[in-house]
Amino acid sequence: MRSKIIRIQDMRVKVQMPYRSCRHFINGRTMIPKICIYNYECSRCAFDQWLDELEARQEIPAVAA
């Protein structure tokens, strides 16, 4: 049983996605380090929508400046 668990864990390690930084962090729009989990499809990302709303209100926090 233990060897089966170890094999499952080994398979999970091989499936990991490569590290991708958020495009907003790369472009300097925010200083909040983020990892993109949507493969740069920002329309699906709540963080992108939050930044757009803050920008529309002109309430960009000092951390993001």
HELIX and SHEET records of a PDB file:
HELIX    1   1 ARG A    2  LYS A   14  1                                  13    
HELIX    2   2 ARG A   23  ILE A   26  1                                   4    
HELIX    3   3 CYS A   42  ARG A   44  5                                   3    
HELIX    4   4 ALA A   46  ARG A   57  1                                  12    
HELIX    5   5 ALA A   62  ALA A   64  5                                   3    
END                                                                             
